[in-house]
Amino acid sequence: MDILLMTHSGLRWLVLLMAAVAVVKFALGWLQDGEFKGMDRGLASAFSGLMDLQALLGIIFLLWSGFSGTGFPLYRIEHGMIMILAAVVAHLPARWKNADSKKRFRNTLFTIVGSVLLVIAWLDHAARRIAPVTPLYR
């Protein structure tokens, strides 16, 4: 089970890296009136695929550890629900596959930023809930 947790924990950095690359690429494409090409579709698909893999690993870990004795505390259920919502948001660019390039760049940028903001909002919420008296910055 440790390898599953380590994989789930380590994959977040790859998700974050992919999000950073995608945000830069889609912002530049939007601002420069670029053409939405195959690489852009691949980048959006890679981000949503990594979010799916992260969610799947999280669900497996939640169920495995929950049934093997640690139970299902509310904060873990909340974490799972918010992360699944973030993965769903990461798939929204598929709705605009027939839109013009400018709209696709803009909407894909906003969905990736929204997905990352959901993750960050959860982390801030969890940090305040788990250690409410610990300052976030020293």
N, C-alpha and C positions, 0 to 999 in steps of 0.2 A: 504494500500500500504506500510505502514511502516513495517509491519510484513514481507512482501516479501523482502524488502531491508535488514532488520535485518537478515533474514534467508540466503539470498545471501551473506551477509557480514560475517556471522558467519561460514558458510559452508567452507569458504576458509581455516580456521584453520584445519578442518578435512581433507581436501584435502592435505594440507601441511604435516600433521602428517602421512597420508597414504603414501605420496610420500617419506618421510624420512624413514619410515619403509621399503618400497619397495626398495629404493636405497641400504640400508644396506643389506637386504636379497639377492637381485640380485647380488650385488657386491661380497658378500661372496660366493654365489653359483657359480659365474663365476670363481673367484680366486681359489676356492677349488675343482673345477671340480665336483660340486654336480650334482645330478639328478633332473631334472625339474619335480616336482610332482604336485599333485592336489592343495596343498596349494599355490604353486607358481602361478598356473593359476588363483586361486581365488584372490590372492593379485593383480595381474595385472588387473583382471576383476573389482575388487573393486575400484582400482584407476581410471580406465577408466569410470566406472559407476558414481563415484563421480564427475568426470570432466563433464560428460554428464548432471548430475543433476544441477551442477553449471551453465553450459551454458544455460540449459533450464530455470532456474530461472532468469538468466540475460536477456534472450530474452523476457520473459514474463514481467519483470520489465521495460525493454526498451520500449516495445510496450505500456504497460499500462500507464506509466508516459508520454511517448511521445504524445500519443493521448489525454491525459487528461490535456495538457496545457504546459508542459515544452519543447515540441518540440524534435527535433532530432539533437542536436549539433554534429559536426563532431567528436569530441573526444569520444563521446559515441558510435558512429558508428564504429570508429576505434577500440575501446575497445572490442566491440562485435565481430568484425571480427577476431582479434588476439586471443581472448579467444576460439572462435569456432575452429580456426586453432590448438590451443593447445589441444583441446579435440580430434580433428582428429588424431593428433600425438599420443595421449594416446592410440588410438586403433590400432596402427601399429603392436604391438606384435602378433596380430592374423595372420599376414602374415607368421610367422615363426612357426606355430604350428606343422609342420612336420619336423622341423630341429632338429639337435642333441642338447642335453642339454646345452652344453657350448655356442653354438651360441644363443640359446634362452635366456639364462641368460644375455649374453652380449648385445644383441639387445634390450631386454626389459629394461635393465638398461639404455641404451642410449636414448630410446624413452621417458622414464619417466623423465630423466634429461633434455632432449630437450623440453618436454612439460612445465616443471617448468621454464626453461630458457626463454621460450617465455613469460610466465606470468611475470617474473621478468623484462625482457627487456621492456615490455609494461609499467610496473609500473615506471621504471626509466624514460622512455620517457614521460609519463603523468606527473610525478612530475616536470620535467624540463619545460614542456609546460605550466602547470598551474601556477607554481611559479618559473619562471626562475631565479630570483635573490635570492631566498632562498637557502642557502647552505644545502646540504644534510646531512653533518656532522658538529657538533659544538663542 
